[in-house]
Amino acid sequence: MLIPRFILAATLAGLAACSAGPSEDSQGSQGESALLVRTATPTTVENDGILNVTGTVRARSETVLSFTAPGRIQAINVDEGAQVGAGALLARLDPSQVGAATAAAQAEVNRAQEEYNRQKYLFDRGWVTAPRIEGAQAALDTAKAQLQSARFDSGRANMRAPVAGTVLVRHVEPNQIINPGEPILTLAESARGFVMRVPVSDKYLDRLQIGASTQVSIAAIEPETMSGEVVEIGARSDDATGTFTVEISLPARTNLRSGLVGDAAISLSKKDADSTLIAVPSLAIFDARAGEGFVYVEEEGVAKAKVVTIDRVEGDATILSSGITKSDRVIISDIDRLRPDQAVRLDN
């Protein structure tokens, strides 16, 4: 997510305000107050249409399993990392509490049935009005519904794997008291495999397509790269980073695990693929956020703050897609001491 222009303007204004001294007289002449700085000339880099990003391996389908009734965990039969088949018994609740709830519901049905029978007997003889029999019928229907719910919960006291997969997280331990819907286990579905999830800036979205070929390398398990493709592009950006999550399919590997970190090279569409980018030393960049940042450029003895769009970082260089030209003199020293429009002298 690019920084809104009014925010950038406010940032620049704030930096300029911080540079202002008590009075113009106290600053002296430009020559006396000018800060000695070093500059670097940007270099051009060919844009090869490849987006390099770092991401994390995740199971494509992860299901959080829970019980529908409260109770005490009697047993958990699997540990994290366990491979389980469909229908395998994973955990169970203490049956005494679930059974007690079912028995109580059945007793309520019996009581409501007797009350209904009594009211019907009186109604048939004209001794009570219709609302009395209707109320008894409603109470009986409610009791039957509660019994059905209790029986459903009783049938779910044993947790079984809905699909074959791998246990990723064991959230609770035996003897814990849990509430309905509380996470018990997280299961990764084996049949759907693994993906790598990577953050991508919004400036690449118009060049990123479903099915785009990708080369993935995970140093922890394989020295060679794996071929994959983009299978999902996030519909909204992350509130904290402003980036969109993109999922890349991975080939079947027995040594893949959720949480592994790797690098992906995604092929972008040919739009602007032949254009050139600008490379500057990374130490020239400041206040970088969500694919944008600032640099200072020396112009006629003054430091001018410029907004730049960051394409990627390669070693000690930051590749920019907009904001400056290759003829600009980018300041690379004393960045923390500079303020917009501050007088400077070149040390090189």
N, C-alpha and C positions, 0 to 999 in steps of 0.2 A: 504494500500500500504506500503510494507516494505521499510525501508530507504535503498537506495543503499549502497553497501559496501564501495565504494570509498568515499561517504559522511561521513559514520561512521569513516573511517580511518582518514579523514581530521579533523573531530570533535575531535577525540582523540589526533591527532597531535597538534591541536590548544590548547587543554586543557593542554597538556604537555608543550607547549611553554610558556603558561601563568605562569606555575609553576617555570620556570627557573629564578633564581636570577641574580644579576649583575655579579657574579663570583662564582666559586666553593668555594673559600676561605671564602666568606661571609656567606656560609650556615653552616659552622661548621661541626662537626661530625654527623653521623646518630643519635646517641643517643641524642645529644643536640637539634637537629632540629626536631626530631620525634614528630608528633602530637598525643596527647592522645585521643583515640577513643573507642567507645563501639561497639560491634558486636552482631549479632544474628545468631543463627543456623537455616537455612531454615527447614520448615516442609513439609511433603508430603501430597498431597490432591488427593483423588481418582477422576479421570475424568469420570463423569457420562454421558458424551455425550450430555449435555444440554448447550445451549448457552443462557445466560441471557443478554438481551439488553433492552434499553429504547427507545421508539419511540413516534410518534405523529399520531393521528387519522386524516385521510383525506377521503373525498369522492373519491371513486374509479374512477369516471368519472366526471371531472370538465370542463365545457365549458365556454369560454369567449365569450360573445355576443357583437356584434358591428353593426353599420350601414355601408352601402356601399357608402353612399353619405355624403358630409359635410352638416352642417346646425346647427340650434339652437334647443336644446332639449326643446320641448314644455311641455312634462309631463313624469314623471316616476311613474308608478302606484304601485310599490312594494317597500318594505323595506327589509333590510337584515334580514334573518331568515324566510322570508315568504315562505309558501308552495304553489306552483302553479301547475296547471294542464297543460297538453299539449295543446298548442294553446292559452293559456291565454295572453291577451294584457299586455305587460310589460312596454313599453315606446313608445313614438312617437316623430317624428321630426315636426317642424313647417312646415305645408304643403305648405305655400306660396313660400318658396324658392325652394322646390323640384318641385312645380308646374310651377314656372317660368323657371326652367331649361328645363322642358319638353316642354313648350311653345316655348322657344327659339330654341330647337332642331327641333320642327315641322316647325317653320318658315324657318329654314335653309334647310329643305327638300323641302319645297315649292319653295324656290329660286333656289335650285339646279335643281329641276324638270323643272322649266321654262327655265333655261339656257340650259339644255339638249334638250328640245323641240326646242329651237331656233337653236342650233347647228345642230340638226338633219334635220331641214327644209333646212338649208343652204347646208348641206352635200348631201342631196338627189338631189339637183340641181347642184351639182358639184362646188359650190362656196367656199367650205372649204375642207381641206384635212382630211384624216382619223384620224391623231393625235388629231385634235380639238374635234371631236365627242367622241373619246376615253377618253380624259381628262374630258369632261363633264360627261361621264358615271361614271368615277371613283369618281368625286366629289359628284355625286348623291348617289352612293353606300356608301360613307363615311358618308354623312348626314343621311342616313337611319340607319346606324349602331349606330350613336350617338343618334338618336331618340329612338332606341330600348334600349340602355343603360340607357337613362334618364327615360324611362317608367319602366324599371326594378327597378331603384332606387326609383321611386315614389311608386312602389308597396311594397317596403321595408321600407317605412317611418314609418310604424307601426311595432314595434318589438314584436313578439309573441314567447312564450316558445316552443322550438322544442320538448321537452319531459317534462314529469312531474318531478318536482324536488324541490330543496330548493335554494333560493337566498342566496349565500354566501357573495358576495361583491357587493356593489352599488358604482361604480367608479365615477359617475358624478351626478350633480344636475340639476333641471330644469333651463332653460335660459342659460346654458353653450353652447358655440359654440364648436362643435367637428369636427374632421377631419375623413375621411373614415378610417375604421378599428380601430378607437380608442376604447378601452374597455369601455363598458357601464355597463354591469352586468356580474357577474360570477355565473353560475348555476350548482348545483350538481345534477346529475341524480339519482333519487330515486331508480329506478329499479336495479341499479348496486351496491347499498349499500355502505358500508364503509370498509376501510382497515386501518391497522396500518403500517406506513412506519418507518423502523428501519435501522440504519447504521450498516453495518457488515464489519469487517476487511477481507482483501483478504485471510488471512490464513485459513478461515473457508469455502471458496467457494467450495473446493473439497469435503466437507462433508455436504454441504447444497443442498437440492433437492427440486424441485417443488412438492408440496403435503405434505411436512414435517409437522407433527402435532405440534401444538403450543398452549400453554396456555397463555392467555392474562388477565392481571388485570388492571383495570382503577379505581383508588381509588375515583375519583371524582363522579362516578356514580354507581359503584357496588362493594360491598365487596367481592363477589365471583369472581372466574376466569371464563373466557369465552374460549371456544374451537375454534380454528381457524386452518388455514393451510397456508403454503407459496404458494402464487399464482404468484409471479413475482420476479425475481432476476435481478438487474440492469446490463446492458451490459458494463458500464464504471464507473470508480470511480469518486468521487467528487474531483475536483481539489484542494480544500482547505483542506479537511480532509483525502483524500486517501481511504475513505470507499465506499462500494457499498450499494445502497439503495435496501432494500428487502421489499416487500409488503406482509402483512399477512391479509387474509380475516377475517372479523368479522361477527358474527351472527346479524340478524336484531334486532335492538333495537331502540325504538322511542327516547331515550334520548342520543343517540350518536350525537356528534357534531364535526365538523372539528376543530382541534386545541387541543383537549383533549390529555393529556400526560398519558402514561401508560407503563407497563413493560410486556415483552414477554419472555417466556421460550421456545426456539426452539429446537426440537429434531434433533440432528445431526446423520449422518450415523454412522455405527458401526466401521468405520476405526479408529484405535487408541483409541477406546472408553474405553478400559480396562487399558490404561497406566496411570501412576501417574504424577501429576503436582507438582510444587514447589511453596510454599507460603512463602513470605517474608513481613516484615512490609512495608507499603506503603511509609513511610518516607525515606526508603533506595533508592527509585527510583528517578532518575533525568533525565531531558531532554527527557521526554516521548513524543512520537509523532507517530500517526498512528499505534498503536499496538506494538511499540518497544520503548526501553528506555535503560538506563544505571544503573548499580549498581557498587559500589566499594567493592572489596573482598580483605581481608587481606591475603597476601601470603609472608611468611618469612620476616615480618616486613615492607612490602611495600604495598601501596594501588594500586590494579590493577583494572582498569576500564573494565567492561564486558558488552557486548551488550546482552540484554535479550528480549525475546518475551513475551508480556503481553497477557494473556488469558482473565482475567477479574479482577475486584476489588470487594472484599467482606469485607465490614466494614473497618477495619484498615489494612487489609492484601491485597496484590496484588498477584494474582495467575499467575505464569510464566510457559510457556510451553517449554522454552529452554533458554540456556545461562549460567546457573550455575547448580551445583549439591547440593544435600542435605548435603554434607560434607563441603561445602564452609563456610567461616566465613564472613558474609555480614556486612559491616560497616553501622551503623544506626545513627551515630552522626557526627556533623560538616561536613555534606555533602557539604555545600556551601564553605567550606574552603579547601577542599581536591582538589588535582590535581593528574593526573595519575603518578604512580611511586613515589609518595611522601612517605617518611619514616613515619611510624606510630607505636605507642605503644598501647597495649590493656589495657583498663580500667576495664576489666571483665574477 
